[in-house]
Amino acid sequence: MKPHAPRVTGALVFTTATAAALIVAVTAGGAGAEPAAPSPQAAPGGVTYRETGRFTTAGKPRDLLLHPESKNLYVGSDDLADTADVNEGGLYVLNPADGSVRSTVTRIPGPTGTLGRRAVTRIGAALPGDGVVFGYPLRGIGTAKTGDETAAGAWVAGATVTDIGPGTGPGTALVAQGPVLAEVDLATAAVRRSLTLEGGDSFAVDTARKTVWFTDFANRRLYKVDTERLAVVATVELPAGEGFGGFTEVDPQTGAVWVGLDNSVVVYAATGTRLGTLSGKDLPRAARFDSATGQAFVVWQDAGDPSLPGSDSDGTLTVHRSADLTELVRPVVLPGNQVQLGVASLAVQPGAEVVLVSSPAQGTITRLERFVPPEPSPDPSSHPSPSPDPSASAPSPGSSAGTPTGPGPATSPAASPVPAPAGSTAAPGAVVGGTGGQPPAAGPAPASAPHGSLASTGTTVLSLAGTATALTLAGWALIRFRAGRPGRTGPG
């Protein structure tokens, strides 16, 4: 046994272990650099809606409907208190681009059929081609279209009508008279069938799934009603709270029901399973959906009470991806939109390029257009074009043969990713609605694809693996050399 064999073997082990450690370290670095699945992120910077018009041509707006076929904006309005010499109540038809009045329905039947100018508080459904079904106090159900001065209408017998929506067939409407849900004839207001619930006064209709979601805010319950049988098929318990309810709306694309409660919006799937909650400092008072982009729009009104902490009389519009509730754009401030003088409503143009929001307190309708800031032009000085390096084409003086002097794979300009411009978000085509495509991305552009990182890492690993192999072979050669030398028995 040779005394120096352990020393040589130790050197070999150290060399091999060092190379292996380098390989492991680089491999681990590559794995750590692989981006995880992006998590939802709220409000990508810059994308928002900005005001492009404010209409004061429709009295005190109480409800809005943008007709899907005629594209007319229908406005149910009340009388403004500060114009004592004029009664602005009625049904208005506006041009949604500039707010100009196309026609006004001023003659609406009373309980005895007498025509008069009356407030229109709710718009229940769009009629085929053009026109709407609307409700007016106390129990009136009317219909009218663009160009009409007189509405067709009748009064429902019984208690005050508290909500109205589309019926299950032509010529009908669904109405709530407190806890009574009834289907009535549009021409005569005669009740065809009805259902009495334990409580409630408002509802939302899911025509695609033949369902009505009837809300009992006082008892914090939500009833799922099958419209074919007009029977309750499920009951959902709403979260406990002390405030009043805001709204009940159904996403026509998914069937999810959105309920405004206190300072939050609670969302349930079509099956009644709770999906999530949105919270804010103001009161959620209206919601609408755009099926083309899969987006949900919520208007939050300020309480309008200066004695309450945080009350500033300004409301907010928020935009969410309806599938997972992710906030998609920066919240839009609605100056002066508070709830003391009436509940706001909104309408969304298909494609979500334009949103119209009413403010009863101000007697206005605000037109908002989607705004995506342009991406900044790249700074040429920060990304100079790569030029040949003269030192890479020939070895430097004094360099040993076989030693690389040019840049390796990890530093090659072709392999270096170009950083995105500062402040940029997803591409405009992925954010702006109106094409019927996928909803906007919720966060910043994702990092480089995982396989790109691993490809770069793989090149480095192969290079280190070659180095490790060479070191190992050199070590074994050294052992063989030292083993073959005679007379090496002592120290030396």
BELDAGI-V111110 format. One line per field, one symbol per residue. ss: DSSP state (2 for helix, 1 for strand, 0 for the rest). phi: phi as a letter, one per 40 degrees, with the letter a starting at -180 (. if undefined). psi: psi as a letter, one per 30 degrees, with the letter a starting at -180 (. if undefined). Layout:
BEGIN
ss=???
phi=???
psi=???
END
This chain:
BEGIN
ss=000022222222222222222222222222222000000000000001111111100001111111000000111111000000000001111100000011111011100000110000011111000001111100011111000001011110000000111100000111111001111110000011111100000111110000111111000011111100001111111000000011111100000011111001111100000111111000111111110000111111110000000000001111111000001000011100012220000111000001111110000111111110000000022200000002222000000000000000222022200000000000022220000000000000000002222222222222222222222222222222222200000000
phi=.cccccccccccccccccccccccccccccccccccdccdbcfdcgcabbcbabcbbbgbcbabacccbcgcccbcbbccccbccbbccibbbbcccbgcccabcbbbcccbgccacbcbcabcaccdgagabbbaccbcbbbabdgcbbccaabcchcccbaaacccadgbacbbbgccbbbbcccbgcccaaabbcahaaabbbccbfbbbbbbcccfbbbcbcccbfacbabbccdcabcccbabbbcccbgcbbbcbfbabbbbcdcgccciabbacbbcbaaabbccbgbbbbbbbccgbccccgcbgbcabbbbcccbgccbbcdbcbdgcbccbiccbabbcdggcbbbbcbdcbgbbccbbcbbcccccccdccbcccbdcdcccaccdgcccgccbcccdcbcdcccccccddgcbcddccbcchbgccccccacdccdcdccccccccccccccccccccccccccccccccccccgcbbci
psi=kkffeeeeeeeeeeeeeeeeeeeeeeeeeeeffkklkklkkkikkekaklkgljkhghbjkfkkkjkfefgkjkjkllkkfgiffkjglakkjljfefgkkelkjfjkkafgfkklklkjfkjelklkelllklklkfgkjlkllkfkfkkkllkkkblkkflklkaflkgllklkibgkkkklkeefgkkellkklfllgllkkjeeghkkjkkieeghlkkjkjfefhkkflkkklkllfallelkkkjfefgkkkkkkcglkkkklfffkkeakkllfakkflklkjfefhlkkkkkklfgjffkkfkggkakklkljfeggkkflkkkkjkgjlfeglklllkkkkfgfkkkkljeefhlkkkkkkkjkkkkkkjeffikkklkjefffkklkfkkkfkkflklefgkeffkkkklkkflalkeffekaffgalllkfalklllkefeeeeeeeeeeeeeeeeeeeeeeeeeeeeeeeffklgifal.
END
